[in-house]
Amino acid sequence: MRFSDPQAFWLFVLLPLGILFYVWAFRKKRRALGAFGTEAMMAKLTSATSRVRQGIKGIMMVSGFVFLTLALVQPQFGTRLELVHRRGVDIVIALDTSLSMLAEDIRPNRLTRARYEIGDLIDRLEGDRVGLVAFAGRSFVLCPLTLDYGAAKLFLNGVDTEIISVQGTAVAEAIRTGVRTFGSDDQKYKAMILITDGENHMDDPLEAAEEAAEAGVRIFVIGVGTPDGELIPIRAGDRVDYLKDRNGQIVKTRLDEGTLEQIAHLTDGVYLRAGSRQVGLDQIYAEIQAMEKRDLGSRKYTQYKHRYQWPLAVAMMCFLGEALLSDRRRGREEWQGRFH
């Protein structure tokens, strides 16, 4: 036997309190009745009430609480084997972690918003393998392709602008790293989501995009930022400064939409510019869902059978019985008492 929600066992801490409440209530009632007259007089006045039935009603309420708690911990016993088939595509998400992603034209900033929305996207995946690539001046595989979405989100939560010491925006290297991450000879079922401001400071990203197209990788590009440019805040506690170049001039990060659009076009992908309220992963996910899927394998899972229905039924019977059971004596007992 196992329990799906063992934390609910803590409710049993309330059980002694419930019992003490009933004991206190019965005693207080007896003291209140004793204040009106002698014990013999009160016995006659309350002869129609059965203390035994009152005790039974209390026991039924406590028993109902016990069985309701047992239902809440969701006992499971008895198993069955379930065969689960997984179909989907391989998705590699390449996320720009350069300092320019700290710009706040998308609140709270580009990188934080991208992380939030990537996390939401991972939560929606069903059967698709997902991998993560982080890049700035260099790139590396943060998480290889996996069906363990919890592990992927754990790696994602650790992404910041300090994860790669070499600054810059090596878009071409990020694309090549993503292509290697797929590690398959298939010419389809591969989707890369590239999230960047497109300010490439290294080699030619269009050449890398052509290599990706030859490998059957479709690149869906999300451009973050604006063509007009945005300042890059550097925060230190309550103090805010702005990134400057070697000459002491304040740096503006500008979105290079032309290059990003060509990357998407060369790989039969889609380009979207992130808005101020959302990055655009919903539309990208819809495009990926329309792609041809492959069988990613089948696995047998041992499924435990839920048995919470049984203690829940007993609990409901106890509560219903307590509500229907009267605390008055039976009519026959009352009439016998009158004749004597």
N, C-alpha and C positions, 0 to 999 in steps of 0.2 A: 504493500500500500504506500502511496505517496500523497502529498497535499500540494495543490496548485498555489494556494495562498496561505502558507503557514503563519504569516504575520497576524492573521485573524485570531489565532489562539490567545493573543493578548486580551481579547474580550472576556476571557474567563476570569480575569482580575476583577471584573465587575460582579461576578457570581456571589462571592461572600457578602458584598454590599447589598445585593438584592435580598438575600436570605435575612440579613440583619434588619433590613427595612420592614419585611413582613413580620418578624418577631416584635420589633418596636411598635408597629401599627396595631397588632393584636393586643399587646400589653396596654398601650395608650387607650385603646377602646374600652378595655376592661376597667381601667382606672376612672375613665369618664363616666361609665355606667355606675360604678361604685359610689360616685359623688352624689347620685340622685336618691339613694336609699339603701336599705339593708340588702345583704346578699340574697336572702330568701325572696324579698320582693322583686329584685332584679331578675332572679331565676324565673319567676312567674311571668314577668313582663317580656322576657326574651325567650320564652319557651318555644316560640315558633321558629327561632333561628337555630341552625345546627352548626356547632363549632367544628364538628367533624368535616362537614361539607366546606366550611370556610378554609379548613386546613388543606383539604383536597384541592380547592381552587388555587391556593397558594403554591402547592406542589406542582400543579399543572403549569402555572406561569413560569416557575423556575425551570421545569423540565423543557418547556417550550424554548426558553432562552438558551439552554444547553444545546438542544438539537439545532436551533437556528445558527448558533456559532459553529457547530460541526458542518453545517451546510456551507457557511461562508468560507471555511478553510478549503472547501472543494476537494473532498477525498477522491482519489483515483486508484482503482485497482482493476485488474483484468486488462490485458493488452490485445492489440490487433496490429498486424503488419499492413502498412499502407505504402503503395508504390507511387512515387511522385516523379512525373516527367517534367524536365525543365527545358523550355525553349526560349531563345532570346538572341540578343546580339552582344558583342563585346564592346564596351564603352570605356574609353580612356579620357579622363578629364584633365587637361593641362591648364594649370592655374598660374598666372603671373603673380609673383611675390616680390617684385621690385618695389623700390620706395615710391614710385609714381602711383602705386595702388593705394597709398595712404590719402590721396586726394579725396576731398569730401564733397565732390559734386554729386555723388550718390551717398546717401546717409546710411549708417554713420560714416563709413568710408568705403571705397571701392572693394577692398579686400574682404572686409568684414561682411558686407552685403553678399558678395560672391560666395563666401563660405556658408552663410545661412541658406542661400538658395540651392547650393550644391547638396547640402544636407537634406533639404526637402526633396530634391530630386532622387537622392538615394533611397529615401523612405518610400518612394512611389515605385521603385523598380520591382519587377516580379519575374525572376528567371534570367535577367540579363546580368552578365558578369561586368564588374566595374573596377577600374584601376585609376590611380591618381599620379600625376606628374607635376612636380613643382619646378618652377624655373624663374631665374632672374638673369644674371650674367652667365650662369651655368644651369643645367637641368639635371634632375635625377628622378628615379621612380620612387615615389613616396609610398605607394601601395600597389603591388602587382594585381593583375586581374583576379578577382575573387567573387564568390557568391556570399561571402560573409559580410553583409552590409554593416553590421555593428563594428567590425574591425576597420572597415573603410572609413566610417565616420570618426572613429577614434583617431586615425591618422589625420583626417581632415581638421579636427579640432586643434591640432598642434601646429597648424600652418600660420606663420607670420612673416614679416619682412626680414627677420633675422635668420630664417631657416637656411638661407643660402648666403654665404659671406661675400661672394663675388657679385657686385651690383651691375646693373645693366638690364637689357631685355633681349635675350637670345631666343627669338621666336623660331628661327630655323632649327636650332639645336633641340628646342622643346618638341617640335614636330618629329624630328628624327628619333628622339627618345621615346615618344609616344608610339611611333610605328614599330620600334623594336619591342615594345611592351606587349604587342599583340602576339608576337612569336608564332605565327601560323602562316601556312602557305595558302590558305583560302583567300580568294580574291573578292570576298564579300563578307557580310556580317560584321563589319568593323566600322565603328563610328568614333571620331575624336571630337571632343568639345574643347575648343581653345578660347580661353577667357583672358583678354589682354587689352592694353591700350594701344598696342601696335607700334609703339616707338622702338623699332628695331635698331639696336646699336652694334650688331655683330654681322654675321654672314647673310646670304641671300635667302629669305624665307620662301620666295617663289620657287626656287630650285628645290627646296625641301618639300614644298607642296606637290610638285610634279612627281617626286619620288614616292610620296604618300599615295598619290593617285595610281601609280603603277602597282603599288602593293594592295590596291583595293580598299584603301581607307578613305572614307568620306569625312571631311573636316567641317564641323559646324562652328562658326566663329561668332563670338560675342565681343563687340568692341565696347569698352567702358571708357567714359570720358566725353569730351567735346572737342571739335576741331579748333575752337578758339583758345583752348588751353585752360589749365587750372593750376593754382599754386599747390605745393605739397607741404602741408604743415608737419612740423617736427615738435612733438609735445614732450615736455619734461615737467611732470606735475601740473601745476596751474599755469606754467609758462608755455607760450606758443611761439615758435619761431618758424621760419620757412626755409626750405632747402635752397642752398646756393651752390653755384658752380665754383670752379677753382679761382675764377676772377672776382668772386664775391657778388656776382649777379644772381638775383632770385630766379630760380628755375621754374618754368611752366611746362606741365606735361600736356601734350596735344595728341588727340586721337588721330592715328593714321588710317583713315577709313579706306583709302584707295588700295593699300596693300592687303588689308584684311579681306576686302571684297574679292580681290583676285585669288587669294588663297582658297576661299570658299568656292569660287567659280571653277578653279582648276581641279578640285576634288569632288565636284558635283554635290557640294554642300550648300549651306545657307548662311548668310551673314545677317546679323541683327545688331543694332546699337542698343545698349542697355539704357533704360529710361531712369528717371529720377526715383521712381517708386519700385521698380522691379528690374531684374537683370535680363529676363527673357528666356529663362530655361524652360518655362512651360511650353512655349512654341517649339523650341528645339526638341523637347521630349516627344511632342506630337509627331514631329518629322521622323525621329528615330523609331517610334512605334510603328510607322508605316513601312519601315524597311523589312526586307525578307529575313526571317529568323531561322535559326538552325537548332537541332536537338543538342542540348548541352549535357545530355546524360540523364540517367534515371537512378534514383536512390530509394532504398527501402527505409522507411521510418517506423519505429515502434511507437504506436499511439496508445496512451493509457485512456481507459474509459472513465468518464466522469460519473461519479455516483452521488453527487450532492443532492439529487432529487429525493433520495430516501430519507435522510435526516430532515430535509425541508418539509416533506410530507408529514412526518411525525410532529414537527414543530407546529405546522398549521393545524393539525388535529388537536394538539394540546391547547393552543390559543382558542380555537373554536369551541372545544369542550369546556374551557373555563368560562367562556362567554355565555354558553347555553346552560350550564349547571347552576341551579338556584341554590342559595344557602339556607332556604327554608326547609323545615322538616316536612316529612310526608304527612298528608292529611290523616292517615290512619293513626300515626303516632300522636298527633294533636288531639284527636278525639279520645284516645285512651287516657291521655293526661287529664282531660276534662272530667271523665267519669270517675276517676280516682280522686 
